[in-house]
Amino acid sequence: MEQILVQTLHGLVNGMVLAIVASGLTLIFGIMDIVNFAHGDLLMLGAFVGASVLGMTGNYWLALATAATIACAIPILGWIVCAILGLAAAIGGVAGMMVAPIVYLDPNMMGGIQLYAFAAATVGGFTSPLGAVVGGLLVGVTENLVGTYVSFIGTELKLTVALAMIIIVLLVRPTGLFGRTTVRRV
């Protein structure tokens, strides 16, 4: 019983990080109606900038603020001038700083996290920020419990749990748990 509680708490912690990342995805999708496949790169940028500032100053809060500011400024100054995209990038920078101690700094470090975040956004609904939080928690807890208690999955195949959740949600409720259906007339 104690192990179930510990694994659930670990899943909730992982799920909160996924909820932050998925919130950025749903924010961009809700406003601009596009899926930002470069969101993981913004997370990685935030992690690298934050780690550099943390190494130079030793101040975690300054590193966090700098990571969010730099990640926010790139899309605003770059390919599209949009405050919403900048806000989503700031969320990504903060999430990147939170994930960096777990996955280590690497140019491809956010690939797996981004896939989990897509699963969270799909489960919760790409049009719902609340859905992103609920989806992140569901994905985090489910993949942690299934990875622990289903012997053939283990830690190596945890990503397949998230991908299976995407498939199940798309088959049962394509808009996600909290998503809304939009009708467009052309």
C-alpha positions as a Markdown table, in Angstrom:
| # | Residue | x | y | z |
|---|---|---|---|---|
| 1 | Met | 0.0 | 0.0 | 0.0 |
| 2 | Glu | 2.8 | 2.4 | 0.8 |
| 3 | Gln | 4.4 | 1.8 | -2.6 |
| 4 | Ile | 1.2 | 2.7 | -4.4 |
| 5 | Leu | 1.1 | 6.0 | -2.4 |
| 6 | Val | 4.7 | 6.7 | -3.2 |
| 7 | Gln | 4.3 | 5.9 | -6.9 |
| 8 | Thr | 1.1 | 8.0 | -7.1 |
| 9 | Leu | 2.9 | 11.0 | -5.5 |
| 10 | His | 5.8 | 10.6 | -7.9 |
| 11 | Gly | 3.3 | 10.5 | -10.7 |
| 12 | Leu | 1.6 | 13.7 | -9.5 |
| 13 | Val | 5.0 | 15.5 | -9.4 |
| 14 | Asn | 5.8 | 14.4 | -12.9 |
| 15 | Gly | 2.2 | 15.2 | -13.9 |
| 16 | Met | 2.5 | 18.8 | -12.7 |
| 17 | Val | 5.6 | 19.3 | -14.9 |
| 18 | Leu | 3.7 | 17.9 | -17.8 |
| 19 | Ala | 0.7 | 20.1 | -16.9 |
| 20 | Ile | 3.0 | 23.2 | -17.2 |
| 21 | Val | 4.3 | 22.1 | -20.5 |
| 22 | Ala | 0.9 | 21.1 | -21.8 |
| 23 | Ser | -0.5 | 24.5 | -20.7 |
| 24 | Gly | 1.8 | 26.2 | -23.1 |
| 25 | Leu | 0.7 | 23.9 | -25.9 |
| 26 | Thr | -3.0 | 24.5 | -25.2 |
| 27 | Leu | -2.4 | 28.3 | -24.8 |
| 28 | Ile | -0.9 | 28.5 | -28.3 |
| 29 | Phe | -3.5 | 26.2 | -29.8 |
| 30 | Gly | -6.4 | 27.9 | -28.2 |
| 31 | Ile | -5.5 | 31.4 | -29.4 |
| 32 | Met | -3.7 | 30.7 | -32.7 |
| 33 | Asp | -5.3 | 27.3 | -33.7 |
| 34 | Ile | -1.9 | 25.8 | -34.4 |
| 35 | Val | 0.0 | 23.0 | -32.7 |
| 36 | Asn | 3.5 | 24.3 | -31.8 |
| 37 | Phe | 5.9 | 21.4 | -32.5 |
| 38 | Ala | 8.8 | 23.7 | -31.5 |
| 39 | His | 7.6 | 24.0 | -27.9 |
| 40 | Gly | 10.1 | 21.5 | -26.7 |
| 41 | Asp | 12.9 | 23.6 | -28.2 |
| 42 | Leu | 11.7 | 26.6 | -26.2 |
| 43 | Leu | 11.9 | 24.4 | -23.1 |
| 44 | Met | 15.4 | 23.3 | -24.0 |
| 45 | Leu | 16.4 | 26.9 | -24.5 |
| 46 | Gly | 15.0 | 27.9 | -21.1 |
| 47 | Ala | 16.8 | 25.0 | -19.5 |
| 48 | Phe | 20.2 | 25.9 | -21.0 |
| 49 | Val | 19.8 | 29.6 | -20.2 |
| 50 | Gly | 18.7 | 28.9 | -16.7 |
| 51 | Ala | 21.5 | 26.5 | -16.1 |
| 52 | Ser | 24.0 | 29.0 | -17.3 |
| 53 | Val | 22.7 | 31.8 | -15.1 |
| 54 | Leu | 22.5 | 29.4 | -12.1 |
| 55 | Gly | 26.1 | 28.4 | -12.7 |
| 56 | Met | 27.3 | 32.0 | -12.9 |
| 57 | Thr | 25.3 | 33.5 | -10.1 |
| 58 | Gly | 24.2 | 30.6 | -7.9 |
| 59 | Asn | 20.8 | 32.2 | -7.6 |
| 60 | Tyr | 17.9 | 29.8 | -8.6 |
| 61 | Trp | 15.2 | 32.5 | -8.8 |
| 62 | Leu | 17.3 | 34.8 | -11.0 |
| 63 | Ala | 18.0 | 31.8 | -13.2 |
| 64 | Leu | 14.3 | 31.0 | -13.4 |
| 65 | Ala | 13.4 | 34.5 | -14.3 |
| 66 | Thr | 16.1 | 34.8 | -16.9 |
| 67 | Ala | 15.1 | 31.5 | -18.5 |
| 68 | Ala | 11.5 | 32.7 | -18.7 |
| 69 | Thr | 12.5 | 36.1 | -20.1 |
| 70 | Ile | 14.8 | 34.8 | -22.8 |
| 71 | Ala | 12.5 | 32.0 | -23.9 |
| 72 | Cys | 9.7 | 34.6 | -24.0 |
| 73 | Ala | 11.7 | 37.1 | -26.1 |
| 74 | Ile | 12.7 | 34.7 | -28.8 |
| 75 | Pro | 9.3 | 34.1 | -30.4 |
| 76 | Ile | 8.2 | 37.7 | -29.9 |
| 77 | Leu | 11.3 | 39.0 | -31.7 |
| 78 | Gly | 11.5 | 36.1 | -34.1 |
| 79 | Trp | 9.0 | 34.6 | -36.5 |
| 80 | Ile | 5.8 | 36.0 | -35.1 |
| 81 | Val | 4.9 | 39.0 | -33.0 |
| 82 | Cys | 2.4 | 37.6 | -30.5 |
| 83 | Ala | 2.2 | 38.1 | -26.7 |
| 84 | Ile | 0.4 | 34.8 | -26.3 |
| 85 | Leu | 3.2 | 32.9 | -28.0 |
| 86 | Gly | 5.7 | 34.7 | -25.7 |
| 87 | Leu | 3.7 | 33.8 | -22.6 |
| 88 | Ala | 3.6 | 30.2 | -23.7 |
| 89 | Ala | 7.4 | 30.3 | -24.3 |
| 90 | Ala | 7.9 | 31.8 | -20.8 |
| 91 | Ile | 5.9 | 28.9 | -19.4 |
| 92 | Gly | 8.2 | 26.6 | -21.4 |
| 93 | Gly | 11.3 | 28.3 | -20.1 |
| 94 | Val | 10.1 | 27.7 | -16.5 |
| 95 | Ala | 9.2 | 24.1 | -17.3 |
| 96 | Gly | 12.6 | 23.6 | -18.9 |
| 97 | Met | 14.3 | 24.8 | -15.7 |
| 98 | Met | 12.2 | 22.4 | -13.6 |
| 99 | Val | 12.9 | 19.4 | -15.9 |
| 100 | Ala | 16.7 | 20.0 | -16.4 |
| 101 | Pro | 17.8 | 18.5 | -13.1 |
| 102 | Ile | 15.9 | 15.3 | -13.9 |
| 103 | Val | 16.8 | 14.7 | -17.5 |
| 104 | Tyr | 20.2 | 16.5 | -17.7 |
| 105 | Leu | 21.1 | 19.2 | -20.2 |
| 106 | Asp | 21.3 | 17.9 | -23.7 |
| 107 | Pro | 20.1 | 19.4 | -27.0 |
| 108 | Asn | 17.5 | 16.7 | -27.4 |
| 109 | Met | 16.5 | 16.6 | -23.7 |
| 110 | Met | 12.9 | 17.8 | -24.2 |
| 111 | Gly | 11.9 | 15.3 | -26.9 |
| 112 | Gly | 10.4 | 12.8 | -24.6 |
| 113 | Ile | 8.9 | 15.5 | -22.3 |
| 114 | Gln | 7.2 | 17.1 | -25.3 |
| 115 | Leu | 5.7 | 13.8 | -26.3 |
| 116 | Tyr | 4.3 | 13.3 | -22.8 |
| 117 | Ala | 3.0 | 16.9 | -22.9 |
| 118 | Phe | 1.2 | 16.2 | -26.2 |
| 119 | Ala | -0.4 | 13.2 | -24.5 |
| 120 | Ala | -1.5 | 15.4 | -21.6 |
| 121 | Ala | -2.9 | 18.1 | -23.9 |
| 122 | Thr | -4.7 | 15.4 | -26.0 |
| 123 | Val | -6.2 | 13.7 | -22.9 |
| 124 | Gly | -7.3 | 17.0 | -21.4 |
| 125 | Gly | -8.3 | 18.7 | -24.6 |
| 126 | Phe | -6.1 | 21.0 | -26.7 |
| 127 | Thr | -8.6 | 23.8 | -26.2 |
| 128 | Ser | -8.8 | 23.7 | -22.4 |
| 129 | Pro | -6.0 | 25.0 | -20.1 |
| 130 | Leu | -7.8 | 23.2 | -17.2 |
| 131 | Gly | -7.8 | 20.1 | -19.4 |
| 132 | Ala | -4.0 | 20.4 | -19.7 |
| 133 | Val | -3.6 | 20.3 | -16.0 |
| 134 | Val | -5.9 | 17.4 | -15.5 |
| 135 | Gly | -4.4 | 15.6 | -18.5 |
| 136 | Gly | -0.9 | 16.2 | -17.1 |
| 137 | Leu | -1.8 | 14.7 | -13.8 |
| 138 | Leu | -3.6 | 11.7 | -15.4 |
| 139 | Val | -0.7 | 11.0 | -17.7 |
| 140 | Gly | 1.9 | 11.4 | -15.0 |
| 141 | Val | 0.1 | 9.1 | -12.5 |
| 142 | Thr | -1.0 | 6.5 | -15.1 |
| 143 | Glu | 2.4 | 6.1 | -16.7 |
| 144 | Asn | 4.1 | 5.9 | -13.3 |
| 145 | Leu | 1.7 | 3.3 | -11.9 |
| 146 | Val | 1.6 | 1.2 | -15.1 |
| 147 | Gly | 5.4 | 1.4 | -15.4 |
| 148 | Thr | 5.7 | 0.1 | -11.8 |
| 149 | Tyr | 3.1 | -2.6 | -11.7 |
| 150 | Val | 2.9 | -4.0 | -15.2 |
| 151 | Ser | 6.0 | -6.1 | -15.5 |
| 152 | Phe | 6.6 | -6.1 | -19.3 |
| 153 | Ile | 6.3 | -2.3 | -19.5 |
| 154 | Gly | 8.8 | -1.2 | -16.7 |
| 155 | Thr | 10.7 | 2.0 | -17.2 |
| 156 | Glu | 11.8 | 1.3 | -20.7 |
| 157 | Leu | 8.3 | 1.3 | -22.3 |
| 158 | Lys | 6.6 | 4.0 | -20.2 |
| 159 | Leu | 6.3 | 6.2 | -23.3 |
| 160 | Thr | 4.0 | 3.6 | -24.9 |
| 161 | Val | 1.6 | 4.2 | -22.0 |
| 162 | Ala | 1.3 | 7.9 | -22.9 |
| 163 | Leu | 0.9 | 7.0 | -26.6 |
| 164 | Ala | -1.8 | 4.4 | -25.8 |
| 165 | Met | -3.6 | 7.1 | -23.8 |
| 166 | Ile | -3.5 | 9.4 | -26.9 |
| 167 | Ile | -5.0 | 6.6 | -29.1 |
| 168 | Ile | -7.7 | 5.7 | -26.5 |
| 169 | Val | -8.8 | 9.3 | -26.0 |
| 170 | Leu | -8.8 | 10.0 | -29.8 |
| 171 | Leu | -11.0 | 6.9 | -30.3 |
| 172 | Val | -13.4 | 7.6 | -27.5 |
| 173 | Arg | -13.5 | 11.4 | -27.2 |
| 174 | Pro | -11.5 | 13.2 | -29.9 |
| 175 | Thr | -11.8 | 16.6 | -28.3 |
| 176 | Gly | -10.3 | 15.3 | -25.0 |
| 177 | Leu | -11.9 | 15.3 | -21.6 |
| 178 | Phe | -12.4 | 19.0 | -21.4 |
| 179 | Gly | -12.1 | 20.1 | -25.0 |
| 180 | Arg | -14.9 | 21.7 | -27.0 |
| 181 | Thr | -16.0 | 21.0 | -30.5 |
| 182 | Thr | -15.9 | 24.0 | -32.8 |
| 183 | Val | -17.9 | 24.2 | -36.0 |
| 184 | Arg | -16.5 | 26.3 | -38.8 |
| 185 | Arg | -18.4 | 27.4 | -41.9 |
| 186 | Val | -16.4 | 28.0 | -45.0 |
